[in-house]
């Protein structure tokens, strides 16, 4: 399966230095950002595929921030929306210091958090089913 992402790199003046759709492979990502690594801060919107980006940045000593998806939606919610536009807007938010940050769980804690989230979901479903049975019998 070929998965891709838009990468947008902007300087402090707002000039776009790199803005391309690329494969989500670690080696390709590192190769493409190599010329800009000196003062680079990588930011992504919180979605299911942020783990590998965070891990790559941590391993390579690149500053990484995770964006709060719901807050970002409120900030840059507009009628036209696609990955290319989103990449540029996320970069602009970061450059303007208005990037809504979320906590990027460390690699070591993610499995516990994911397990607890699944458990909460199952507890809620169980409660719904029990309430439904009780309401049906009354």
Rosetta blueprint (number, residue, H / E / L):
1 X L
2 X L
3 X L
4 X E
5 X E
6 X E
7 X E
8 X E
9 X E
10 X E
11 X L
12 X L
13 X L
14 X L
15 X L
16 X E
17 X E
18 X E
19 X E
20 X E
21 X E
22 X E
23 X E
24 X L
25 X L
26 X H
27 X H
28 X H
29 X H
30 X H
31 X H
32 X H
33 X H
34 X H
35 X H
36 X H
37 X H
38 X H
39 X H
40 X L
41 X E
42 X E
43 X E
44 X E
45 X E
46 X L
47 X L
48 X L
49 X L
50 X H
51 X H
52 X H
53 X H
54 X H
55 X H
56 X H
57 X H
58 X H
59 X H
60 X L
61 X L
62 X L
63 X E
64 X E
65 X E
66 X E
67 X E
68 X L
69 X H
70 X H
71 X H
72 X H
73 X H
74 X H
75 X H
76 X H
77 X L
78 X L
79 X L
80 X L
81 X L
82 X L
83 X H
84 X H
85 X H
86 X H
87 X H
88 X H
89 X H
90 X H
91 X H
92 X H
93 X H
94 X H
95 X H
96 X L
97 X L
98 X L
99 X L
100 X L
101 X E
102 X E
103 X L
104 X L
105 X L
106 X L
107 X H
108 X H
109 X H
110 X H
111 X H
112 X H
113 X H
114 X H
115 X H
116 X H
117 X H
118 X H
119 X H
120 X H
121 X H
122 X H
123 X H
124 X H
125 X H
126 X H
127 X H
128 X H
129 X H
130 X H
131 X H
132 X H
133 X H
134 X H
135 X H
136 X H
137 X H
138 X L
